Amino acid sequence: MIFDFRWVLFVAITALYWRSAMHYRIFRFRHRMPMLLAFLLVALFI
């Protein structure tokens, strides 16, 4: 029987990137976005 590792990988990625954030600037305003949200948005647009 082959084990499905997708949920294990999902939990591991979530644990690794939980506190990571991406900083970006639009004009003079600085913004902060959690990396998990950035990954989700990239996946939705692809």
Number of C-alpha atoms within 10 A of each C-alpha: 3 4 5 8 8 9 9 10 11 11 10 12 12 13 10 11 12 12 10 11 14 12 11 11 9 7 6 6 7 9 10 10 12 14 17 18 12 13 10 10 11 10 9 8 6 5
